[in-house]
């Protein structure tokens, strides 16, 4: 099970300490509200932490814990702020963005490949996307500890900031005209966007892309796993970089 902290005192101390990253907070609708619960909600709001009000029956799985109507899920890694990353990014920086990747195994696999392919960061949205939990950490084979993980409240805002810092946005889209290998990944900062397992990239993010690319499918079976697709595109950039350096591939 994912790591979590329970109970009003413990969750409030967690939020006030700010040493551990909080993925989300669950609050029982029927719980009695008091000053500590109000503090928890106010701090969550101020820090942009996702919190949800759920009915009592949703807390059945926590019946063995004295949760007092509040559960906070914590991340095994410390997130990096986008501004911090941009201050230290290197020349020809490359990152990957997940837009709605909900399966933690897929997210873990994407992060693992990103580390192997020399990518510097992974950007994930705080909503409608898998968060960094124990399953993601295990699926990544510990790679989450070797790359900057950036959580943002708005992918649109993050992409605009990347563009302001000379990043090109490359979106993977099954309906794209260009193939992924037709893009020149060398000599530029870029971010590759991977969409959700079922719906792909959101229309808002897709419109912001500088390039849209597809992986050619040679029959009518359009079901390439998102982590496999991410590996294919990321390693095209590796291949191009090695070829430019005169390394035989």
DRENPA-3360 file (N, C-alpha, C; in nm, 2 decimals, always signed):
BEGIN
1 = XXXXXXXX = +0.08/-0.12/+0.00/+0.00/+0.00/+0.00/+0.09/+0.13/+0.00 ~ +0.04/+0.23/-0.06/+0.11/+0.35/-0.07/+0.13/+0.41/+0.07 ~ +0.24/+0.48/+0.10/+0.26/+0.54/+0.23/+0.16/+0.65/+0.26 ~ +0.11/+0.64/+0.38/+0.02/+0.75/+0.42/+0.03/+0.78/+0.57 ~ -0.01/+0.90/+0.60/-0.01/+0.95/+0.74/-0.16/+0.97/+0.78 ~ -0.19/+0.93/+0.90/-0.33/+0.94/+0.94/-0.35/+1.01/+1.07 ~ -0.47/+1.07/+1.09/-0.50/+1.14/+1.22/-0.47/+1.29/+1.21 ~ -0.55/+1.37/+1.27/-0.55/+1.51/+1.25/-0.41/+1.57/+1.30;
9 = XXXXXXXX = -0.37/+1.53/+1.42/-0.24/+1.58/+1.47/-0.12/+1.55/+1.38 ~ -0.12/+1.42/+1.34/-0.01/+1.37/+1.26/-0.01/+1.44/+1.12 ~ -0.13/+1.46/+1.06/-0.13/+1.52/+0.92/-0.10/+1.67/+0.93 ~ -0.15/+1.73/+1.04/-0.12/+1.88/+1.06/+0.03/+1.89/+1.08 ~ +0.10/+1.81/+1.16/+0.24/+1.82/+1.18/+0.32/+1.79/+1.05 ~ +0.27/+1.70/+0.97/+0.33/+1.67/+0.84/+0.33/+1.79/+0.76 ~ +0.21/+1.86/+0.75/+0.20/+1.98/+0.66/+0.28/+2.10/+0.71 ~ +0.29/+2.11/+0.84/+0.36/+2.23/+0.90/+0.52/+2.20/+0.90;
17 = XXXXXXXX = +0.56/+2.08/+0.90/+0.70/+2.04/+0.89/+0.75/+2.06/+0.75 ~ +0.67/+2.02/+0.65/+0.70/+2.03/+0.51/+0.83/+1.96/+0.46 ~ +0.87/+1.86/+0.54/+0.99/+1.79/+0.50/+0.96/+1.67/+0.40 ~ +0.83/+1.63/+0.41/+0.79/+1.52/+0.32/+0.69/+1.57/+0.22 ~ +0.70/+1.52/+0.09/+0.61/+1.57/-0.01/+0.47/+1.50/+0.00 ~ +0.37/+1.58/+0.00/+0.23/+1.52/+0.01/+0.17/+1.51/-0.13 ~ +0.12/+1.40/-0.17/+0.05/+1.38/-0.29/-0.09/+1.42/-0.29 ~ -0.16/+1.38/-0.19/-0.30/+1.42/-0.17/-0.35/+1.39/-0.03;
25 = XXXXXXXX = -0.46/+1.46/+0.00/-0.52/+1.44/+0.13/-0.67/+1.40/+0.12 ~ -0.71/+1.30/+0.19/-0.85/+1.25/+0.19/-0.91/+1.29/+0.32 ~ -1.03/+1.36/+0.31/-1.10/+1.40/+0.42/-1.24/+1.35/+0.42 ~ -1.28/+1.29/+0.54/-1.42/+1.23/+0.54/-1.52/+1.34/+0.55 ~ -1.62/+1.33/+0.47/-1.73/+1.44/+0.47/-1.80/+1.44/+0.60 ~ -1.82/+1.33/+0.66/-1.90/+1.33/+0.78/-1.82/+1.36/+0.91 ~ -1.69/+1.38/+0.90/-1.61/+1.40/+1.02/-1.64/+1.54/+1.08 ~ -1.63/+1.55/+1.21/-1.65/+1.68/+1.28/-1.54/+1.77/+1.25;
33 = XXXXXXXX = -1.58/+1.89/+1.21/-1.48/+2.00/+1.17/-1.43/+2.07/+1.30 ~ -1.30/+2.09/+1.31/-1.25/+2.16/+1.43/-1.13/+2.25/+1.37 ~ -1.07/+2.32/+1.46/-0.96/+2.41/+1.42/-0.85/+2.34/+1.35 ~ -0.81/+2.22/+1.39/-0.70/+2.14/+1.33/-0.74/+2.10/+1.19 ~ -0.87/+2.06/+1.17/-0.91/+2.02/+1.03/-0.91/+2.14/+0.94 ~ -0.95/+2.26/+1.00/-0.95/+2.38/+0.92/-0.81/+2.42/+0.88 ~ -0.72/+2.40/+0.97/-0.58/+2.43/+0.94/-0.52/+2.34/+0.83 ~ -0.56/+2.21/+0.84/-0.52/+2.12/+0.74/-0.57/+2.16/+0.60;
41 = XXXXXXXX = -0.69/+2.20/+0.59/-0.75/+2.24/+0.46/-0.69/+2.37/+0.41 ~ -0.67/+2.47/+0.51/-0.61/+2.60/+0.47/-0.46/+2.58/+0.42 ~ -0.38/+2.50/+0.49/-0.25/+2.47/+0.44/-0.24/+2.40/+0.31 ~ -0.33/+2.31/+0.29/-0.34/+2.23/+0.16/-0.37/+2.33/+0.05 ~ -0.46/+2.42/+0.08/-0.50/+2.52/-0.03/-0.38/+2.61/-0.06 ~ -0.31/+2.66/+0.04/-0.20/+2.75/+0.02/-0.09/+2.69/-0.05 ~ -0.07/+2.56/-0.03/+0.05/+2.49/-0.09/+0.01/+2.42/-0.22 ~ -0.12/+2.43/-0.26/-0.16/+2.37/-0.38/-0.17/+2.22/-0.38;
49 = XXXXXXXX = -0.19/+2.16/-0.26/-0.20/+2.02/-0.24/-0.34/+1.97/-0.27 ~ -0.35/+1.87/-0.35/-0.49/+1.81/-0.38/-0.55/+1.75/-0.26 ~ -0.67/+1.79/-0.23/-0.75/+1.73/-0.12/-0.89/+1.70/-0.17 ~ -0.95/+1.59/-0.11/-1.08/+1.54/-0.16/-1.16/+1.51/-0.03 ~ -1.29/+1.55/-0.04/-1.39/+1.51/+0.06/-1.46/+1.38/+0.01 ~ -1.45/+1.28/+0.09/-1.50/+1.15/+0.05/-1.61/+1.10/+0.15 ~ -1.71/+1.02/+0.11/-1.81/+0.97/+0.21/-1.74/+0.87/+0.30 ~ -1.81/+0.84/+0.41/-1.76/+0.75/+0.51/-1.72/+0.62/+0.46;
57 = XXXXXXXX = -1.80/+0.56/+0.37/-1.78/+0.43/+0.32/-1.64/+0.41/+0.25 ~ -1.59/+0.52/+0.19/-1.46/+0.52/+0.13/-1.35/+0.50/+0.22 ~ -1.37/+0.52/+0.35/-1.27/+0.51/+0.45/-1.27/+0.37/+0.51 ~ -1.35/+0.28/+0.46/-1.35/+0.15/+0.52/-1.22/+0.08/+0.52 ~ -1.14/+0.10/+0.41/-1.01/+0.03/+0.40/-0.91/+0.08/+0.51 ~ -0.94/+0.19/+0.58/-0.86/+0.25/+0.68/-0.92/+0.22/+0.82 ~ -1.01/+0.13/+0.83/-1.08/+0.11/+0.96/-0.99/+0.06/+1.07 ~ -0.87/+0.01/+1.04/-0.78/-0.04/+1.14/-0.69/+0.07/+1.19;
65 = XXXXXXXX = -0.71/+0.19/+1.14/-0.62/+0.31/+1.18/-0.71/+0.42/+1.24 ~ -0.66/+0.48/+1.34/-0.73/+0.59/+1.41/-0.71/+0.72/+1.32 ~ -0.78/+0.72/+1.21/-0.76/+0.83/+1.11/-0.83/+0.96/+1.14 ~ -0.93/+0.95/+1.23/-1.00/+1.08/+1.27/-1.06/+1.15/+1.15 ~ -1.08/+1.08/+1.04/-1.14/+1.14/+0.92/-1.05/+1.21/+0.83 ~ -0.91/+1.18/+0.84/-0.82/+1.25/+0.75/-0.70/+1.15/+0.72 ~ -0.67/+1.14/+0.60/-0.55/+1.06/+0.55/-0.47/+1.14/+0.46 ~ -0.34/+1.14/+0.47/-0.25/+1.21/+0.38/-0.15/+1.11/+0.32;
73 = XXXXXXXX = -0.16/+1.11/+0.19/-0.06/+1.02/+0.11/+0.06/+1.10/+0.09 ~ +0.17/+1.03/+0.12/+0.30/+1.10/+0.10/+0.39/+1.03/+0.00 ~ +0.47/+1.11/-0.07/+0.56/+1.06/-0.17/+0.69/+1.02/-0.11 ~ +0.75/+0.91/-0.17/+0.89/+0.87/-0.13/+1.00/+0.95/-0.18 ~ +0.97/+1.05/-0.26/+1.07/+1.14/-0.31/+1.03/+1.29/-0.29 ~ +1.13/+1.38/-0.29/+1.10/+1.52/-0.28/+1.10/+1.58/-0.42 ~ +0.99/+1.65/-0.44/+0.97/+1.71/-0.57/+1.05/+1.83/-0.59 ~ +1.09/+1.86/-0.71/+1.17/+1.98/-0.75/+1.08/+2.08/-0.81;
81 = XXXXXXXX = +1.09/+2.20/-0.78/+1.01/+2.31/-0.84/+1.06/+2.34/-0.98 ~ +0.97/+2.37/-1.07/+1.01/+2.40/-1.21/+1.11/+2.51/-1.22 ~ +1.09/+2.61/-1.14/+1.18/+2.73/-1.14/+1.32/+2.69/-1.10 ~ +1.33/+2.60/-1.00/+1.46/+2.55/-0.96/+1.53/+2.47/-1.07 ~ +1.45/+2.39/-1.14/+1.51/+2.31/-1.25/+1.56/+2.40/-1.36 ~ +1.48/+2.50/-1.39/+1.52/+2.59/-1.50/+1.65/+2.67/-1.48 ~ +1.67/+2.69/-1.35/+1.80/+2.77/-1.31/+1.92/+2.68/-1.33 ~ +1.91/+2.55/-1.33/+2.03/+2.47/-1.34/+2.03/+2.38/-1.46;
89 = XXXXXXXX = +1.93/+2.40/-1.55/+1.93/+2.31/-1.67/+2.05/+2.33/-1.75 ~ +2.09/+2.23/-1.82/+2.21/+2.23/-1.91/+2.17/+2.27/-2.05 ~ +2.27/+2.29/-2.13/+2.24/+2.32/-2.28/+2.19/+2.19/-2.34 ~ +2.09/+2.21/-2.44/+2.02/+2.10/-2.50/+1.96/+2.01/-2.40 ~ +1.88/+2.07/-2.32/+1.81/+2.00/-2.21/+1.70/+1.92/-2.26 ~ +1.67/+1.80/-2.21/+1.56/+1.72/-2.25/+1.48/+1.66/-2.13 ~ +1.35/+1.68/-2.14/+1.27/+1.63/-2.03/+1.15/+1.56/-2.09 ~ +1.07/+1.50/-2.00/+0.95/+1.43/-2.05/+0.83/+1.47/-1.96;
97 = XXXXXXXX = +0.72/+1.49/-2.02/+0.60/+1.53/-1.95/+0.49/+1.42/-1.96 ~ +0.42/+1.39/-1.85/+0.31/+1.29/-1.86/+0.18/+1.37/-1.84 ~ +0.09/+1.35/-1.93/-0.04/+1.42/-1.93/-0.15/+1.31/-1.91 ~ -0.18/+1.28/-1.79/-0.28/+1.18/-1.76/-0.24/+1.04/-1.76 ~ -0.11/+1.01/-1.74/-0.07/+0.87/-1.73/-0.11/+0.82/-1.59 ~ -0.21/+0.73/-1.58/-0.27/+0.69/-1.46/-0.22/+0.57/-1.40 ~ -0.16/+0.48/-1.47/-0.11/+0.35/-1.42/+0.03/+0.38/-1.36 ~ +0.05/+0.36/-1.23/+0.18/+0.38/-1.17/+0.29/+0.30/-1.22;
105 = XXXXXXXX = +0.26/+0.18/-1.28/+0.36/+0.09/-1.34/+0.41/+0.16/-1.47 ~ +0.32/+0.22/-1.54/+0.36/+0.29/-1.66/+0.45/+0.41/-1.63 ~ +0.40/+0.49/-1.53/+0.48/+0.60/-1.49/+0.62/+0.56/-1.44 ~ +0.63/+0.46/-1.36/+0.76/+0.41/-1.32/+0.85/+0.37/-1.43 ~ +0.79/+0.30/-1.53/+0.87/+0.26/-1.65/+0.92/+0.37/-1.73 ~ +0.83/+0.48/-1.74/+0.87/+0.60/-1.82/+0.99/+0.66/-1.75 ~ +0.98/+0.68/-1.62/+1.09/+0.74/-1.54/+1.22/+0.66/-1.55 ~ +1.21/+0.53/-1.55/+1.33/+0.44/-1.56/+1.40/+0.46/-1.69;
113 = XXXXXXXX = +1.32/+0.47/-1.80/+1.37/+0.49/-1.93/+1.43/+0.63/-1.94 ~ +1.37/+0.73/-1.89/+1.41/+0.87/-1.89/+1.55/+0.88/-1.83 ~ +1.57/+0.81/-1.72/+1.71/+0.81/-1.65/+1.81/+0.74/-1.74 ~ +1.77/+0.63/-1.80/+1.87/+0.55/-1.88/+1.90/+0.63/-2.01 ~ +1.81/+0.71/-2.06/+1.83/+0.79/-2.18/+1.89/+0.93/-2.15 ~ +1.92/+0.96/-2.03/+1.99/+1.08/-2.00/+1.90/+1.20/-1.99 ~ +1.77/+1.18/-1.97/+1.68/+1.29/-1.95/+1.70/+1.35/-1.81 ~ +1.67/+1.48/-1.80/+1.70/+1.55/-1.68/+1.58/+1.56/-1.58;
121 = XXXXXXXX = +1.46/+1.55/-1.63/+1.35/+1.58/-1.55/+1.22/+1.51/-1.60 ~ +1.13/+1.48/-1.52/+1.00/+1.43/-1.55/+0.90/+1.53/-1.49 ~ +0.80/+1.58/-1.57/+0.70/+1.67/-1.52/+0.57/+1.59/-1.51 ~ +0.50/+1.60/-1.40/+0.37/+1.53/-1.38/+0.27/+1.63/-1.32 ~ +0.15/+1.62/-1.37/+0.04/+1.71/-1.31/+0.00/+1.66/-1.18 ~ -0.05/+1.75/-1.09/-0.10/+1.70/-0.96/-0.23/+1.64/-0.96 ~ -0.30/+1.65/-1.07/-0.44/+1.59/-1.08/-0.45/+1.50/-1.21 ~ -0.53/+1.40/-1.20/-0.56/+1.31/-1.31/-0.43/+1.25/-1.37;
129 = XXXXXXXX = -0.34/+1.21/-1.28/-0.21/+1.15/-1.32/-0.16/+1.07/-1.20 ~ -0.10/+0.96/-1.23/-0.04/+0.89/-1.12/+0.07/+0.97/-1.05 ~ +0.07/+0.96/-0.92/+0.17/+1.04/-0.84/+0.29/+0.94/-0.80 ~ +0.39/+1.00/-0.75/+0.51/+0.92/-0.71/+0.48/+0.85/-0.58 ~ +0.45/+0.72/-0.59/+0.43/+0.64/-0.47/+0.52/+0.52/-0.47 ~ +0.50/+0.43/-0.37/+0.59/+0.31/-0.36/+0.58/+0.22/-0.49 ~ +0.46/+0.21/-0.55/+0.45/+0.13/-0.67/+0.53/+0.19/-0.79 ~ +0.53/+0.33/-0.80/+0.61/+0.39/-0.91/+0.75/+0.38/-0.88;
137 = XXXXXXXX = +0.79/+0.39/-0.75/+0.93/+0.38/-0.71/+0.99/+0.24/-0.75 ~ +0.91/+0.14/-0.71/+0.95/+0.00/-0.74/+0.95/-0.03/-0.89 ~ +0.85/+0.02/-0.97/+0.85/+0.00/-1.11/+0.96/+0.07/-1.18 ~ +1.01/+0.18/-1.12/+1.12/+0.25/-1.18/+1.26/+0.19/-1.15 ~ +1.25/+0.09/-1.06/+1.38/+0.02/-1.01/+1.47/+0.13/-0.94 ~ +1.40/+0.22/-0.87/+1.48/+0.32/-0.80/+1.52/+0.44/-0.88 ~ +1.48/+0.45/-1.01/+1.52/+0.56/-1.09/+1.46/+0.69/-1.05 ~ +1.35/+0.69/-0.97/+1.29/+0.81/-0.92/+1.39/+0.89/-0.84;
145 = XXXXXXXX = +1.49/+0.83/-0.79/+1.59/+0.89/-0.70/+1.71/+0.95/-0.78 ~ +1.70/+0.93/-0.92/+1.82/+0.98/-1.00/+1.77/+1.08/-1.11 ~ +1.66/+1.14/-1.09/+1.61/+1.24/-1.19/+1.52/+1.33/-1.11 ~ +1.52/+1.46/-1.16/+1.43/+1.56/-1.10/+1.28/+1.52/-1.14 ~ +1.20/+1.51/-1.03/+1.06/+1.49/-1.05/+0.99/+1.62/-1.02 ~ +0.92/+1.68/-1.11/+0.85/+1.81/-1.10/+0.70/+1.79/-1.10 ~ +0.64/+1.83/-0.99/+0.49/+1.82/-0.99/+0.44/+1.96/-1.01 ~ +0.34/+1.98/-1.10/+0.28/+2.11/-1.13/+0.13/+2.10/-1.12;
153 = XXXXXXXX = +0.07/+2.21/-1.08/-0.08/+2.22/-1.07/-0.14/+2.24/-1.21 ~ -0.07/+2.30/-1.30/-0.12/+2.33/-1.43/-0.01/+2.30/-1.54 ~ -0.04/+2.20/-1.62/+0.05/+2.17/-1.73/+0.06/+2.28/-1.83 ~ -0.05/+2.35/-1.85/-0.05/+2.46/-1.95/+0.05/+2.57/-1.90 ~ +0.04/+2.61/-1.77/+0.13/+2.71/-1.72/+0.28/+2.66/-1.73 ~ +0.30/+2.53/-1.69/+0.43/+2.48/-1.70/+0.49/+2.48/-1.84 ~ +0.41/+2.45/-1.94/+0.45/+2.45/-2.08/+0.48/+2.59/-2.12 ~ +0.40/+2.68/-2.08/+0.43/+2.82/-2.12/+0.56/+2.87/-2.06;
161 = XXXXXXXX = +0.59/+2.83/-1.94/+0.71/+2.87/-1.88/+0.83/+2.80/-1.95 ~ +0.81/+2.67/-1.99/+0.92/+2.61/-2.06/+0.94/+2.68/-2.20 ~ +0.84/+2.72/-2.26/+0.85/+2.79/-2.39/+0.93/+2.93/-2.37 ~ +0.90/+2.99/-2.26/+0.96/+3.12/-2.23/+1.11/+3.10/-2.20 ~ +1.15/+2.97/-2.17/+1.29/+2.94/-2.15/+1.35/+2.85/-2.26 ~ +1.30/+2.88/-2.38/+1.35/+2.82/-2.50/+1.34/+2.67/-2.51 ~ +1.23/+2.62/-2.46/+1.20/+2.47/-2.48/+1.11/+2.46/-2.60 ~ +1.13/+2.36/-2.68/+1.03/+2.32/-2.78/+0.95/+2.20/-2.73;
169 = XXXXXXXX = +0.82/+2.20/-2.75/+0.73/+2.10/-2.70/+0.69/+2.00/-2.81 ~ +0.72/+1.88/-2.79/+0.69/+1.77/-2.88/+0.59/+1.68/-2.83 ~ +0.47/+1.68/-2.89/+0.36/+1.60/-2.84/+0.34/+1.47/-2.92 ~ +0.32/+1.36/-2.86/+0.29/+1.23/-2.93/+0.14/+1.22/-2.95 ~ +0.11/+1.20/-3.08/-0.04/+1.20/-3.11/-0.05/+1.10/-3.23 ~ -0.14/+1.01/-3.21/-0.17/+0.91/-3.31/-0.21/+0.96/-3.45 ~ -0.27/+1.08/-3.44/-0.32/+1.15/-3.56/-0.22/+1.25/-3.63 ~ -0.10/+1.25/-3.58/+0.00/+1.34/-3.63/+0.04/+1.30/-3.77;
177 = XXXXXXXX = +0.09/+1.40/-3.84/+0.14/+1.38/-3.98/+0.28/+1.33/-3.98 ~ +0.37/+1.39/-3.89/+0.51/+1.36/-3.89/+0.53/+1.23/-3.80 ~ +0.63/+1.15/-3.84/+0.67/+1.04/-3.76/+0.78/+1.09/-3.66 ~ +0.79/+1.02/-3.55/+0.87/+1.06/-3.44/+1.02/+1.08/-3.48 ~ +1.07/+1.00/-3.57/+1.21/+1.00/-3.61/+1.24/+1.11/-3.72 ~ +1.14/+1.19/-3.76/+1.16/+1.30/-3.85/+1.19/+1.43/-3.79 ~ +1.19/+1.43/-3.65/+1.22/+1.55/-3.58/+1.37/+1.55/-3.55 ~ +1.44/+1.66/-3.56/+1.58/+1.68/-3.52/+1.58/+1.71/-3.37;
185 = XXXXXXXX = +1.62/+1.62/-3.29/+1.62/+1.64/-3.15/+1.75/+1.70/-3.10 ~ +1.85/+1.72/-3.19/+1.98/+1.78/-3.15/+1.97/+1.93/-3.15 ~ +2.06/+1.99/-3.07/+2.07/+2.13/-3.07/+1.95/+2.21/-3.03 ~ +1.87/+2.16/-2.94/+1.76/+2.23/-2.88/+1.72/+2.18/-2.75 ~ +1.66/+2.26/-2.67/+1.59/+2.22/-2.55/+1.45/+2.17/-2.59 ~ +1.41/+2.05/-2.54/+1.28/+2.00/-2.57/+1.22/+1.92/-2.46 ~ +1.08/+1.92/-2.47/+1.01/+1.83/-2.37/+0.91/+1.75/-2.46 ~ +0.92/+1.62/-2.43/+0.83/+1.52/-2.50/+0.71/+1.50/-2.41;
193 = XXXXXXXX = +0.59/+1.51/-2.47/+0.47/+1.49/-2.39/+0.40/+1.36/-2.42 ~ +0.38/+1.28/-2.32/+0.31/+1.15/-2.34/+0.17/+1.16/-2.28 ~ +0.07/+1.11/-2.35/-0.07/+1.13/-2.30/-0.12/+1.01/-2.22 ~ -0.24/+1.01/-2.18/-0.30/+0.91/-2.10/-0.32/+0.78/-2.18 ~ -0.33/+0.67/-2.10/-0.34/+0.54/-2.17/-0.46/+0.52/-2.26 ~ -0.57/+0.59/-2.22/-0.70/+0.58/-2.30/-0.73/+0.69/-2.39 ~ -0.70/+0.81/-2.35/-0.74/+0.93/-2.42/-0.63/+1.01/-2.49 ~ -0.51/+0.97/-2.46/-0.40/+1.05/-2.52/-0.38/+1.18/-2.45;
201 = XXXXXXXX = -0.32/+1.28/-2.52/-0.29/+1.41/-2.47/-0.41/+1.49/-2.47 ~ -0.44/+1.57/-2.37/-0.55/+1.66/-2.37/-0.55/+1.76/-2.48 ~ -0.66/+1.80/-2.53/-0.67/+1.90/-2.64/-0.60/+2.03/-2.61 ~ -0.61/+2.07/-2.49/-0.54/+2.20/-2.45/-0.39/+2.19/-2.46 ~ -0.33/+2.08/-2.41/-0.19/+2.06/-2.42/-0.15/+2.04/-2.57 ~ -0.23/+1.96/-2.64/-0.19/+1.93/-2.78/-0.18/+2.06/-2.86 ~ -0.27/+2.15/-2.84/-0.27/+2.28/-2.91/-0.14/+2.36/-2.89 ~ -0.08/+2.34/-2.77/+0.04/+2.41/-2.73/+0.17/+2.36/-2.79;
209 = XXXXXXXX = +0.16/+2.24/-2.85/+0.28/+2.17/-2.90/+0.34/+2.24/-3.02 ~ +0.47/+2.24/-3.03/+0.54/+2.30/-3.14/+0.55/+2.19/-3.25 ~ +0.56/+2.07/-3.21/+0.56/+1.95/-3.30/+0.46/+1.85/-3.25 ~ +0.40/+1.78/-3.35/+0.32/+1.66/-3.31/+0.37/+1.55/-3.39 ~ +0.40/+1.44/-3.32/+0.46/+1.32/-3.39/+0.39/+1.19/-3.35 ~ +0.40/+1.10/-3.44/+0.33/+0.97/-3.42/+0.44/+0.86/-3.43 ~ +0.41/+0.74/-3.38/+0.48/+0.62/-3.40/+0.40/+0.54/-3.50 ~ +0.46/+0.51/-3.62/+0.38/+0.44/-3.72/+0.34/+0.30/-3.67;
217 = XXXXXXXX = +0.21/+0.27/-3.69/+0.16/+0.14/-3.66/+0.13/+0.06/-3.79 ~ +0.18/-0.06/-3.81/+0.18/-0.12/-3.94/+0.06/-0.21/-3.96 ~ -0.04/-0.21/-3.86/-0.17/-0.27/-3.88/-0.27/-0.20/-3.81 ~ -0.39/-0.25/-3.79/-0.50/-0.18/-3.73/-0.51/-0.20/-3.58 ~ -0.40/-0.25/-3.52/-0.40/-0.28/-3.38/-0.34/-0.16/-3.31 ~ -0.41/-0.05/-3.28/-0.36/+0.07/-3.22/-0.36/+0.06/-3.07 ~ -0.27/-0.01/-3.02/-0.26/-0.03/-2.87/-0.12/-0.04/-2.82 ~ -0.04/+0.05/-2.86/+0.10/+0.05/-2.81/+0.10/+0.11/-2.67;
225 = XXXXXXXX = +0.16/+0.04/-2.57/+0.16/+0.08/-2.43/+0.24/+0.21/-2.42 ~ +0.19/+0.30/-2.34/+0.24/+0.44/-2.33/+0.39/+0.44/-2.28 ~ +0.42/+0.35/-2.19/+0.56/+0.34/-2.15/+0.65/+0.29/-2.26 ~ +0.60/+0.20/-2.34/+0.68/+0.15/-2.46/+0.70/+0.26/-2.56 ~ +0.59/+0.33/-2.58/+0.59/+0.44/-2.68/+0.69/+0.55/-2.63 ~ +0.69/+0.58/-2.50/+0.78/+0.68/-2.45/+0.93/+0.63/-2.47 ~ +0.95/+0.51/-2.45/+1.09/+0.45/-2.47/+1.13/+0.47/-2.62 ~ +1.04/+0.44/-2.71/+1.08/+0.45/-2.85/+1.12/+0.60/-2.89;
233 = XXXXXXXX = +1.04/+0.69/-2.84/+1.06/+0.83/-2.88/+1.19/+0.88/-2.81 ~ +1.20/+0.85/-2.68/+1.32/+0.90/-2.61/+1.45/+0.85/-2.67 ~ +1.45/+0.72/-2.71/+1.57/+0.66/-2.76/+1.60/+0.70/-2.90 ~ +1.51/+0.76/-2.97/+1.54/+0.82/-3.10/+1.63/+0.95/-3.07 ~ +1.60/+1.02/-2.97/+1.68/+1.14/-2.94/+1.82/+1.09/-2.90 ~ +1.83/+0.98/-2.83/+1.96/+0.92/-2.79/+2.04/+0.88/-2.92 ~ +1.97/+0.81/-3.01/+2.04/+0.77/-3.13/+2.09/+0.89/-3.21 ~ +2.01/+0.99/-3.22/+2.05/+1.11/-3.30/+2.17/+1.18/-3.24;
241 = XXXXXXXX = +2.17/+1.18/-3.10/+2.28/+1.25/-3.03/+2.41/+1.17/-3.05 ~ +2.40/+1.03/-3.05/+2.52/+0.95/-3.07/+2.57/+0.96/-3.21 ~ +2.48/+0.96/-3.30/+2.52/+0.97/-3.44/+2.59/+1.10/-3.47 ~ +2.54/+1.21/-3.41/+2.61/+1.34/-3.42/+2.75/+1.34/-3.36 ~ +2.76/+1.26/-3.26/+2.89/+1.25/-3.19/+2.99/+1.16/-3.26 ~ +2.94/+1.09/-3.37/+3.03/+1.00/-3.44/+3.03/+0.86/-3.38 ~ +2.94/+0.83/-3.29/+2.93/+0.70/-3.23/+2.84/+0.61/-3.32 ~ +2.89/+0.49/-3.36/+2.82/+0.40/-3.45/+2.70/+0.34/-3.37;
249 = X = +2.58/+0.35/-3.42/+2.47/+0.29/-3.36/+2.39/+0.21/-3.46;
% end
